[in-house]
Amino acid sequence: MFTVDLFNEGVDVPEIDTVLFLRPTDSATVFLQQFGRGLRLADDKPCLTVLDFVGHQYKQFRFDRRYRALTGASRTGIAREIEHGFPTLPAGCVIDVDRDVRRLVLENVRQALNLNWRDLAHELRDLGDVDLPTFLRETGLDVEDLYRDRQGWASLRHAAGFGAAPGDKALGRAFGRMLHIDDVERLTFLTELLAGRVPESPRELRLMAMLDVMLWGGTGPVSEMAARFARLTGARAAELRELAGVLRSGLRHVAPPLDAVVPLHVHARHSKNEVLAAFGVDKPVHKREGVRYVQAHQADLFFATIDKSEGRYSPTTLYLNRAISEELFLWESQSMLRSSTPTARRYVTGDSTVHLYVRRSKREGPRGREGLGAPPFTYAGPVQYVSHEGERLIRFVWRLKHALPPEVFHEQLSISVDRVGGQSR
């Protein structure tokens, strides 16, 4: 049976075990509706086979939208998924793309990452003076498309002829460094701050410091932070309110708070500077270490990057970090640490609380960079000492209080980090 837009939804024939796609659609929603006609369970139906025959002759087709709808990967991460054969799919699921097709699809996906600013302004002009969620929904774009090496939504509105120039180009780019925010508390506080809320509690002051370090660097006292937010008005303030709404509508998980004082959420994403600001560290932008002890909280902070290469790390900083399981994590100390030092003893005896932050790599994307600043860390939560071995480059095994999110654990399964002869491969 072949149809065009006739049985996209509302048809329930559980026995359907094969679906063929013979025409392109740029709508992820329509694609998933069509796809869903074969997802009903039925006796003697072990799986659904999907054959996609959409030809590459349709140059405007966006393969990235289709594969992201299937996998849930980020817009830049989907190129990595395609290149490596979709290693993070659930058990029992396979996407089989032959070599020539893979090359064509990768070219299409990478081309989609190079969106022209003038074309974006033209699309907005055609849609009219719509809000940010409507623009993203109608164009099928991601909010990252407006901020990757660009000046953001308010600047695009001005380029399309809607509103005056927003000014402060650096602030527009700074909004792009906030796109990882994925817990309700930070987004709600940001909205209330823009509405004139005055922070009073220690937790609220630290929330403001976390936002301040993203927008302005966080190098001044509370009075200066408050003054900067008070000057955030007009088009940029309206843009930030809309952006907070878009980010909130995209939340996909519940991130429980750490405690009543430190405004961090387990499994939420944070930049290193945000984490330090949340723990009350002054001028966090000046702190470069991958480990940090905060005496006021008796807390050791570990920032672990899984995928490392000699091109970005010196031989002395190629520490081995990887998850052994969803509950156990292997972490290699800095080269100068000895098991007899007070720091190492603190790790072993539990005299401090150790907090683990993990990320895939220092730079991401198909060309090795995002254009949105360094990738954030996922807060894996507090960890407890299990064991250690070695004297130089001590290898510690930690037990996580909260199991790693499946997407974080499975992502690193595609990364091979094996020390051979002092090198990483």
C-alpha positions as CSV (number, residue, x, y, z in Angstrom):
1,M,0.0,0.0,0.0
2,F,1.5,3.4,-1.0
3,T,0.0,6.7,0.0
4,V,0.9,10.4,0.0
5,D,-0.1,12.1,3.3
6,L,-3.2,9.8,3.6
7,F,-2.2,7.4,6.5
8,N,0.4,9.5,8.3
9,E,-1.4,9.1,11.6
10,G,-4.5,7.5,13.2
11,V,-4.1,4.2,11.4
12,D,-3.6,1.2,13.7
13,V,-2.6,-2.0,11.8
14,P,-0.3,-3.8,14.3
15,E,0.8,-6.5,11.7
16,I,2.7,-3.9,9.6
17,D,6.3,-5.1,9.7
18,T,7.9,-3.1,6.9
19,V,7.7,0.6,6.1
20,L,9.1,2.2,2.9
21,F,9.9,5.9,2.5
22,L,9.9,7.0,-1.2
23,R,9.6,10.8,-0.8
24,P,11.4,13.4,1.4
25,T,9.9,15.3,4.2
26,D,11.8,17.9,6.3
27,S,9.4,17.7,9.1
28,A,10.7,15.5,12.0
29,T,7.1,15.3,13.3
30,V,5.7,14.0,10.0
31,F,8.5,11.6,9.6
32,L,8.0,10.1,13.1
33,Q,4.2,9.9,12.5
34,Q,4.8,7.9,9.3
35,F,7.5,5.8,11.0
36,G,5.1,5.0,13.8
37,R,2.6,3.2,11.5
38,G,4.9,0.2,11.9
39,L,5.8,0.4,15.6
40,R,2.7,-1.4,16.9
41,L,3.3,-4.7,18.7
42,A,1.9,-7.9,17.2
43,D,2.3,-11.6,17.7
44,D,5.0,-13.2,15.4
45,K,6.4,-9.7,14.6
46,P,10.0,-9.7,16.0
47,C,11.0,-6.3,14.5
48,L,10.1,-3.5,12.2
49,T,12.1,-3.0,9.0
50,V,12.3,0.5,7.6
51,L,13.6,1.0,4.0
52,D,14.4,4.6,3.2
53,F,14.8,5.2,-0.5
54,V,14.9,9.0,-0.5
55,G,17.4,9.9,-3.2
56,H,20.2,12.5,-2.8
57,Q,19.0,14.3,-5.9
58,Y,16.8,16.4,-3.7
59,K,19.6,18.8,-2.6
60,Q,17.5,20.7,-0.1
61,F,16.6,17.6,2.0
62,R,17.9,17.8,5.6
63,F,19.2,14.3,6.6
64,D,20.3,15.7,9.9
65,R,16.7,16.2,11.0
66,R,15.7,12.7,10.1
67,Y,18.5,11.0,11.9
68,R,18.2,13.3,14.9
69,A,14.5,12.4,15.1
70,L,15.5,8.7,15.2
71,T,18.5,8.9,17.6
72,G,17.9,12.0,19.8
73,A,21.5,13.1,19.0
74,S,22.5,16.7,19.0
75,R,22.8,18.6,15.8
76,T,26.6,18.4,15.8
77,G,26.7,15.0,17.4
78,I,24.6,13.4,14.6
79,A,27.6,13.6,12.2
80,R,29.7,11.6,14.7
81,E,26.8,9.0,15.0
82,I,26.7,8.6,11.2
83,E,30.4,8.4,10.8
84,H,30.8,5.7,13.4
85,G,27.8,3.6,12.4
86,F,25.3,4.8,15.1
87,P,27.1,3.1,18.1
88,T,24.7,4.5,20.8
89,L,21.4,3.0,19.4
90,P,19.4,0.9,21.9
91,A,19.9,-2.8,21.9
92,G,18.2,-4.6,18.9
93,C,18.2,-1.5,16.7
94,V,20.3,-1.0,13.6
95,I,20.7,1.7,11.1
96,D,22.5,0.3,8.1
97,V,24.0,2.9,5.7
98,D,26.3,1.7,3.0
99,R,29.7,3.5,2.4
100,D,28.6,5.6,-0.6
101,V,25.4,6.7,1.0
102,R,27.2,7.5,4.3
103,R,29.5,9.8,2.4
104,L,26.5,11.6,0.8
105,V,24.6,11.9,4.0
106,L,27.7,13.2,5.9
107,E,28.2,15.9,3.2
108,N,24.6,16.9,3.5
109,V,24.7,17.0,7.3
110,R,27.9,19.1,7.4
111,Q,26.5,21.4,4.8
112,A,23.5,22.0,7.1
113,L,25.9,23.1,9.8
114,N,27.0,26.1,7.6
115,L,23.8,28.0,7.5
116,N,24.0,31.5,5.9
117,W,23.0,34.4,8.1
118,R,21.4,36.2,5.2
119,D,19.3,33.2,4.4
120,L,18.1,32.9,8.0
121,A,17.1,36.6,7.9
122,H,15.2,36.0,4.7
123,E,13.3,33.0,6.3
124,L,12.3,35.2,9.2
125,R,11.2,38.0,6.9
126,D,9.0,35.6,5.0
127,L,7.4,34.3,8.3
128,G,6.8,37.8,9.6
129,D,7.4,39.2,13.1
130,V,7.1,35.9,14.9
131,D,8.6,34.9,18.3
132,L,11.6,32.6,18.7
133,P,9.8,29.4,19.4
134,T,7.6,29.9,16.3
135,F,10.6,30.6,14.1
136,L,12.4,27.5,15.3
137,R,9.3,25.3,14.8
138,E,8.5,26.6,11.3
139,T,12.1,26.4,10.0
140,G,13.1,23.2,11.7
141,L,16.2,24.9,13.0
142,D,17.9,24.5,16.4
143,V,18.5,27.4,18.7
144,E,22.2,26.7,18.4
145,D,22.0,27.7,14.7
146,L,21.4,31.3,15.8
147,Y,24.3,31.4,18.2
148,R,27.1,29.4,16.6
149,D,29.7,32.1,15.8
150,R,26.7,34.5,15.6
151,Q,25.0,37.3,17.5
152,G,21.7,35.7,18.4
153,W,18.0,36.1,18.0
154,A,17.7,39.9,18.6
155,S,20.4,40.5,15.9
156,L,18.6,38.2,13.4
157,R,15.3,40.1,14.0
158,H,17.1,43.4,13.2
159,A,18.7,41.9,10.1
160,A,15.2,40.8,9.0
161,G,13.8,44.4,9.5
162,F,12.1,43.8,12.8
163,G,13.2,46.2,15.6
164,A,16.3,48.4,16.2
165,A,19.8,47.1,16.4
166,P,20.2,45.5,19.9
167,G,23.8,46.6,20.4
168,D,26.3,44.8,22.6
169,K,27.3,42.1,20.2
170,A,29.4,40.4,22.8
171,L,26.4,39.9,25.0
172,G,24.5,38.2,22.1
173,R,27.4,35.8,21.7
174,A,27.5,35.2,25.5
175,F,23.9,34.0,25.3
176,G,25.2,31.2,23.1
177,R,27.3,30.0,26.0
178,M,24.2,29.4,28.1
179,L,22.4,27.0,25.8
180,H,23.5,24.0,27.9
181,I,21.4,25.1,30.9
182,D,19.1,22.2,31.5
183,D,17.6,22.5,35.0
184,V,14.4,24.2,36.0
185,E,15.9,26.2,38.9
186,R,18.4,28.1,36.8
187,L,15.9,28.9,34.1
188,T,13.2,30.0,36.5
189,F,15.6,32.2,38.4
190,L,16.9,33.8,35.2
191,T,13.3,34.7,34.2
192,E,12.6,36.1,37.7
193,L,15.8,38.1,37.7
194,L,14.9,39.7,34.4
195,A,11.5,40.6,35.9
196,G,13.3,42.5,38.7
197,R,13.7,40.0,41.4
198,V,16.4,41.0,44.0
199,P,18.4,37.9,45.2
200,E,18.5,37.6,49.0
201,S,19.4,34.1,50.1
202,P,23.0,32.7,49.8
203,R,21.6,30.2,47.2
204,E,20.1,33.0,45.1
205,L,23.3,35.0,45.2
206,R,25.2,32.0,43.9
207,L,22.6,31.4,41.2
208,M,23.2,35.0,40.1
209,A,26.9,34.5,40.2
210,M,26.6,31.4,37.9
211,L,24.6,33.5,35.4
212,D,27.0,36.4,35.7
213,V,30.1,34.2,35.0
214,M,28.4,33.1,31.7
215,L,27.4,36.6,30.6
216,W,30.2,38.8,31.9
217,G,33.0,36.7,33.3
218,G,32.0,36.9,37.0
219,T,35.0,38.9,38.2
220,G,33.3,41.5,40.5
221,P,31.4,41.7,43.9
222,V,27.7,41.3,44.3
223,S,26.9,45.0,43.8
224,E,28.6,44.9,40.4
225,M,26.7,41.8,39.4
226,A,23.4,43.4,40.4
227,A,24.3,46.5,38.4
228,R,25.1,44.5,35.3
229,F,21.7,42.7,35.4
230,A,19.9,46.0,36.0
231,R,21.3,47.3,32.7
232,L,20.1,44.3,30.8
233,T,17.0,45.8,29.2
234,G,15.4,46.2,25.8
235,A,15.9,43.8,23.0
236,R,18.6,41.7,24.7
237,A,16.4,41.2,27.8
238,A,13.5,40.2,25.7
239,E,15.7,37.8,23.8
240,L,17.0,36.2,27.0
241,R,13.4,35.7,28.3
242,E,12.4,34.0,25.0
243,L,15.6,31.9,25.1
244,A,14.9,30.7,28.6
245,G,11.5,29.6,27.5
246,V,12.9,27.7,24.6
247,L,15.5,25.9,26.8
248,R,12.8,25.1,29.4
249,S,10.5,23.5,26.8
250,G,13.4,21.3,25.7
251,L,14.2,19.8,29.1
252,R,14.3,16.0,28.8
253,H,15.2,14.8,32.3
254,V,14.7,15.6,36.0
255,A,17.8,17.0,37.6
256,P,17.7,16.6,41.5
257,P,19.4,19.4,43.5
258,L,22.7,18.7,45.3
259,D,21.8,20.4,48.6
260,A,20.2,23.5,50.1
261,V,23.3,25.8,49.6
262,V,25.1,24.8,46.4
263,P,22.7,25.4,43.5
264,L,23.9,22.5,41.4
265,H,21.7,19.7,40.0
266,V,22.8,16.1,39.5
267,H,23.0,15.1,35.8
268,A,22.5,18.7,34.7
269,R,25.2,20.3,32.6
270,H,27.4,23.1,33.8
271,S,30.6,24.9,32.6
272,K,33.6,24.7,34.9
273,N,33.2,28.4,35.8
274,E,29.5,27.9,36.7
275,V,30.5,25.0,39.1
276,L,33.1,27.1,40.8
277,A,30.7,30.0,41.2
278,A,28.1,27.7,42.6
279,F,30.7,26.6,45.3
280,G,31.4,30.3,46.1
281,V,34.9,30.5,44.4
282,D,35.8,34.1,43.6
283,K,36.8,35.0,40.1
284,P,36.3,31.5,38.7
285,V,37.4,32.5,35.2
286,H,41.0,32.6,36.4
287,K,41.0,29.0,37.6
288,R,42.4,26.6,35.1
289,E,43.0,23.4,37.0
290,G,41.1,20.2,36.3
291,V,40.8,19.6,40.1
292,R,39.9,22.1,42.8
293,Y,39.6,21.8,46.5
294,V,37.0,24.2,48.1
295,Q,37.8,24.3,51.8
296,A,34.6,26.2,52.8
297,H,32.6,23.1,51.7
298,Q,35.3,20.5,52.2
299,A,34.7,19.5,48.6
300,D,37.1,18.2,45.9
301,L,35.9,19.0,42.4
302,F,37.1,16.7,39.6
303,F,36.6,17.8,36.0
304,A,37.2,14.8,33.8
305,T,37.5,14.8,30.0
306,I,37.0,11.3,28.5
307,D,38.4,11.7,24.9
308,K,41.9,13.1,24.8
309,S,44.5,13.5,22.0
310,E,48.1,14.7,22.0
311,G,47.0,17.6,19.7
312,R,45.1,19.2,22.6
313,Y,46.9,17.8,25.6
314,S,50.5,17.6,26.6
315,P,51.9,14.1,27.5
316,T,51.9,15.1,31.2
317,T,48.1,15.8,31.1
318,L,46.9,12.7,29.3
319,Y,45.1,11.4,32.3
320,L,42.9,8.3,31.9
321,N,39.3,8.9,32.8
322,R,36.5,6.5,31.9
323,A,33.4,4.8,33.3
324,I,33.9,1.2,34.2
325,S,30.1,0.8,34.6
326,E,27.2,3.1,35.2
327,E,28.1,3.1,38.9
328,L,32.0,2.9,38.9
329,F,34.4,5.5,37.4
330,L,38.2,5.2,36.9
331,W,40.0,8.5,37.4
332,E,43.7,9.1,37.1
333,S,45.3,11.8,39.3
334,Q,47.7,14.5,38.3
335,S,51.2,13.4,37.8
336,M,52.6,15.2,40.8
337,L,50.3,13.6,43.3
338,R,51.7,10.9,45.7
339,S,49.7,8.5,47.8
340,S,51.4,9.9,51.0
341,T,50.3,13.5,50.4
342,P,47.5,15.1,52.4
343,T,45.5,15.5,49.2
344,A,45.6,11.8,48.4
345,R,44.9,10.8,52.0
346,R,41.9,13.1,51.9
347,Y,40.6,11.2,48.9
348,V,41.1,7.8,50.5
349,T,39.8,8.6,54.0
350,G,36.7,10.5,52.8
351,D,37.6,13.7,54.8
352,S,36.2,15.6,51.8
353,T,33.2,15.1,49.5
354,V,34.4,14.4,46.0
355,H,32.2,15.7,43.1
356,L,32.7,14.3,39.6
357,Y,32.0,16.3,36.3
358,V,32.5,14.5,33.0
359,R,32.4,15.5,29.3
360,R,33.3,13.7,26.1
361,S,35.9,16.1,24.8
362,K,37.4,19.5,25.1
363,R,36.1,20.4,21.7
364,E,33.1,18.9,19.8
365,G,31.6,19.0,16.4
366,P,32.5,17.5,13.0
367,R,35.4,20.0,12.6
368,G,36.6,19.8,16.2
369,R,34.8,22.9,17.5
370,E,31.3,24.1,18.4
371,G,31.7,27.9,18.1
372,L,29.8,28.1,21.4
373,G,32.6,27.9,23.8
374,A,34.0,24.8,25.5
375,P,31.5,22.0,25.9
376,P,29.9,21.8,29.4
377,F,30.4,19.0,31.9
378,T,27.6,16.7,33.1
379,Y,27.5,16.6,36.9
380,A,27.7,13.0,37.8
381,G,27.2,13.8,41.5
382,P,29.1,12.9,44.6
383,V,31.4,9.8,44.5
384,Q,32.8,7.5,47.2
385,Y,36.3,6.0,47.3
386,V,36.6,2.3,46.3
387,S,40.3,1.6,45.6
388,H,43.5,3.0,44.1
389,E,46.7,1.7,42.7
390,G,50.1,3.2,41.6
391,E,52.3,5.9,43.0
392,R,52.7,8.3,40.1
393,L,49.5,8.9,38.1
394,I,47.5,7.2,40.8
395,R,44.4,5.4,39.5
396,F,41.4,5.8,41.7
397,V,38.1,3.9,41.4
398,W,35.1,5.8,42.6
399,R,31.5,4.6,43.2
400,L,28.9,7.1,42.0
401,K,26.0,7.9,44.3
402,H,23.8,8.4,41.2
403,A,24.2,6.1,38.3
404,L,25.5,7.8,35.1
405,P,22.7,8.8,32.7
406,P,22.4,6.1,29.9
407,E,23.2,8.7,27.2
408,V,26.4,9.7,29.0
409,F,27.5,6.1,29.7
410,H,26.8,4.8,26.2
411,E,28.4,7.8,24.5
412,Q,31.8,7.0,25.9
413,L,31.5,3.3,24.8
414,S,32.4,4.5,21.3
415,I,35.6,6.1,22.7
416,S,38.7,4.0,23.1
417,V,41.2,5.5,25.6
418,D,44.0,3.0,26.2
419,R,47.4,4.0,27.5
420,V,50.1,2.3,25.5
421,G,53.8,3.2,26.0
422,G,52.8,6.5,27.6
423,Q,50.5,7.5,24.8
424,S,46.8,7.6,24.4
425,R,44.9,6.0,21.6
